[in-house]
């Protein structure tokens, strides 16, 4: 699954266009490297997202195309770095 779509499906970023712009501006890091929106997300990837003063770091646990709102948080696990 594309990185921008994963960020939207997992509800880490609300809109896919916003996720796409963040990737284009090299703000999203995957496994320590800036990633493009077309990056293929895999289980075990570590994604870092800057949110204001803090950085949200998550590990991908599952990749699914369609997820209910209540189950979106099951796709990833927050990690501290």
Secondary structure by P-SEA (a helix, b strand, c coil): ccaaaaaaaacccccaaaaaaaaaacccccccccccccccccccbbbbbbcccbbbbbbbcccccccccccccccbbbbcc
